[in-house]
């Protein structure tokens, strides 16, 4: 089992927003084929998790990720023809 369980989440609001048990991530991209949420350690130098956003609704990739707290360092990775 993942340290950060993932569920479909919501397509709004766009960006990263806090939820009761973690975060919701919603990213718009017309051309991406997949989007990953990349979690880093406290220094921001070491990637400690890479989580695929499980849903695509129209051109919005989204997912709810449990266990992520305020202040977490993260990035987004897009896959597709112009990635």
Steps between C-alpha positions, in 0.01 A plus 500: 500500500624847413604737777273751326171341391353659187137540395337679203461834678334798331569705190440830686657712628804495272836470673578334832247543779480363853243237589405342830757220463754637250479689171308516176701566182337625178711596197384624158684375192367456150797299373627299799443126503567471875590720798695390808520670839864483616556528876839612635668481841522800733807634317324487163796310355397133519188367333329262744181413310357529151123463482301475177185712499240226439223690321458713190178695455507685169844674512534495880709234672408454865539291811471515878815393685475410868769582753650809332519791744539879466858599421576190293744561215375372167520529126290383208622284211311497170523233230398548139608632161656824633625375836 
